[in-house]
Amino acid sequence: SKVFGLGQWSFLTIRTWSEEFRTAKGVEGYHVYCEGALLVKGCVVGTAIGKMDYFKNNAAQTFDDAHEGAATAAFRRAAKQFGIGLQAFDRDWCNAWSAKYSGFNRPERKQ
């Protein structure tokens, strides 16, 4: 909101889908996909498809989490097309950030 102003951008989910797959070790799972568009001031500035894998036997993740992760991946890719957050793809920037905030702990996730 600092760049465009409050309410001046949004991410629109166009469609979602999933497909079953099996890992090389025989574990069954789902590829979960989200196709979306990044809009700035009502104009599409990027589109992308994101993917995340879901495994039923993973107690730490729900199917909803996989959908959210796929949407986040699509948003990140669409933003990259627009030139937002490109530093997240720069290994040197990521390493410098990690070193600067080495004591940073993510808050615990509430169940």
Secondary structure, 3 states (H helix, E strand, C coil): CCCCCCCCEEEEEEEEEEEEEECCCCCEEEEEEEEEEEEECCEEEEEEEEEEEECCCCCCCCHHHHHHHHHHHHHHHHHHHHCCCHHHHCHHHHHHHHHHCCCCCCCCCCC
